[in-house]
Amino acid sequence: MGVGASLVLFAIGAIMRFAISVSSSHFNVETIGVILMIVGAVGFVVSLFFWSTWGGFGGGGYRRQRTVTGSDGVTRREDIYERP
């Protein structure tokens, strides 16, 4: 679940919790709204955590590649990770 989907879930849950006043004997709309808000908030936090490990928000860094030819004549690529 991405950040956008988490925010959409949270918004739908908030609408169901605070803006809709429907009564039903089978399910409670306000309870479903609270559940969607919790799922959206947890998804948002998890998405931000994984985004920071992938390089967003300064958590990761920059990755570059360079080609190096060794003394034995073998050419290989090396990954270079730099922190901002």
Buried (B, 14 or more C-beta within 10 A) or exposed (E): BEBEEBBBBBEBBBBBBEEEEEEEEEEEBBEBBBBBBEBBBBBBEEBBEEBEEEBEEEBBEEEEEEEEEEEEEEEEEEEEEEEE
